[in-house]
Amino acid sequence: MNLFYQPNIQFVIENVSFFISNIACEQFLVPVPKHAHGNESYELHYISSDYGSARINGSVYKLVPDMLYITGPHIEHEQVPYIGNPMTEYSVFFNIYKDTSSPSCLDQFINTPFWIGENASDLHTLLKVIFKELKHKRVGYLTEVSALLQQAVIFLVRNYQTPRPGTLSGTHSENLYESRGFLTDKAFLYEYRDITLAGLSMHLGLSDRQTERFLKDYYGKTFAQKRTDARMSAACVMLKKAGSDLGVIAENTGYTSVDSFINAFKKYYNMTPKKYLQLHSED
């Protein structure tokens, strides 16, 4: 379930003005390309469920449930969901304008363009209430959402005063290892139809044997198993789209015929695509 709102809410905390332009909750089924925000622009990212990874200013971070990170002005970031259980993220995009003539309790927050760590407060519950208010639009809902967002900012400031357990230890070897995982996830999400072991090895700068060893160590799976994971995950997304044709899906996921696709799907999920669609429609 993907939700997107543009509340255009403004409020002031001490001498700092906030303008909230976009709020979203979405499950990522494809990567989010690298991007950065402009001056005074910040984005809150809260991972509510499942898994992914992010490359932020050249370093790679694993994203797990209840992880929180903030990307401020000019911080380059891109995200990749894990195949099979892709992450769901709440995001709040806002601009901050500060009266520089006097200090504020928010100075540490404003002057830290990137922060990542575990959520140290009940931010998830707060975000769920915000989305409930935006959905039902009861009397006074914008006033209520404004108050809840101010509380969210206070939660964020308090998080900044805690350690950052979500960061990598920072050694070159660890970051290289995580970078290979990030590139692997990205390759399977984009190239599941035609990806080969040789092609993935070229992405990673490894030999075929080293790539198979890396996949077994990092994921506990072979190249063939990871490719099947990626193709089946993509097939489920296609099946859920109204009017999807099995012949088209077989072609788009790299199978030579409808029968070979159905057999692979049944072996993987212990049900036929038709049965999967029936269960999905019941949900």
KAGI-V806600 format. One record per pair of residues at least 12 apart in sequence whose C-alpha atoms are under 7 Angstrom apart, sorted by sequence separation. I is the first residue (numbers start at 1). J is the second residue. If there is no record, write none. Layout:
I_J / I_J
This chain:
8_20 / 9_21 / 51_63 / 52_64 / 133_145 / 246_258 / 7_20 / 8_21 / 51_64 / 7_21 / 50_64 / 51_65 / 235_249 / 6_21 / 7_22 / 50_65 / 130_145 / 6_22 / 49_65 / 5_22 / 6_23 / 47_64 / 48_65 / 5_23 / 47_65 / 48_66 / 57_75 / 130_148 / 235_253 / 4_23 / 5_24 / 47_66 / 57_76 / 4_24 / 46_66 / 47_67 / 56_76 / 57_77 / 3_24 / 4_25 / 46_67 / 47_68 / 56_77 / 3_25 / 46_68 / 55_77 / 56_78 / 126_148 / 231_253 / 2_25 / 3_26 / 45_68 / 46_69 / 54_77 / 55_78 / 2_26 / 45_69 / 54_78 / 55_79 / 180_204 / 1_26 / 2_27 / 44_69 / 45_70 / 54_79 / 1_27 / 44_70 / 53_79 / 54_80 / 197_223 / 43_70 / 44_71 / 53_80 / 42_70 / 43_71 / 52_80 / 53_81 / 42_71 / 43_72 / 52_81 / 123_152 / 42_72 / 51_81 / 52_82 / 41_72 / 42_73 / 51_82 / 41_73 / 40_73 / 232_265 / 39_73 / 51_85 / 52_86 / 121_155 / 37_72 / 38_73 / 50_85 / 51_86 / 52_87 / 192_227 / 37_73 / 38_74 / 50_86 / 51_87 / 37_74 / 50_87 / 240_277 / 36_74 / 37_75 / 49_87 / 50_88 / 75_113 / 192_230 / 193_231 / 239_277 / 36_75 / 49_88 / 120_159 / 188_227 / 192_231 / 36_76 / 47_87 / 48_88 / 73_113 / 119_159 / 35_76 / 36_77 / 47_88 / 48_89 / 72_113 / 189_230 / 34_76 / 35_77 / 47_89 / 71_113 / 72_114 / 188_230 / 34_77 / 35_78 / 46_89 / 47_90 / 71_114 / 34_78 / 45_89 / 46_90 / 70_114 / 33_78 / 45_90 / 46_91 / 70_115 / 32_78 / 33_79 / 45_91 / 69_115 / 70_116 / 32_79 / 44_91 / 45_92 / 69_116 / 117_164 / 118_165 / 31_79 / 32_80 / 43_91 / 44_92 / 68_116 / 69_117 / 109_157 / 116_164 / 117_165 / 118_166 / 31_80 / 43_92 / 44_93 / 68_117 / 117_166 / 30_80 / 31_81 / 43_93 / 67_117 / 68_118 / 116_166 / 117_167 / 30_81 / 42_93 / 43_94 / 67_118 / 68_119 / 106_157 / 109_160 / 116_167 / 29_81 / 42_94 / 66_118 / 67_119 / 28_81 / 41_94 / 42_95 / 66_119 / 41_95 / 40_95 / 41_96 / 40_96 / 29_86 / 40_97 / 28_86 / 27_86 / 28_87 / 193_252 / 27_87 / 28_88 / 193_253 / 194_254 / 27_88 / 192_253 / 193_254 / 26_88 / 27_89 / 26_89 / 25_89 / 26_90 / 25_90 / 24_90 / 25_91 / 24_91 / 23_91 / 24_92 / 23_92 / 22_92 / 23_93 / 22_93 / 21_93 / 20_93 / 21_94 / 20_94 / 19_94 / 20_95 / 18_94 / 19_95 / 18_95 / 19_96 / 18_96 / 17_96 / 18_97 / 16_96 / 17_97 / 16_97 / 17_98 / 16_98 / 15_98 / 16_99 / 15_99 / 15_104 / 14_104 / 82_185 / 80_185 / 61_167 / 80_186 / 61_168 / 60_175 / 59_175 / 60_178 / 60_179 / 53_182 / 9_146 / 84_229 / 83_229 / 83_230 / 84_233 / 83_233 / 31_186 / 30_189
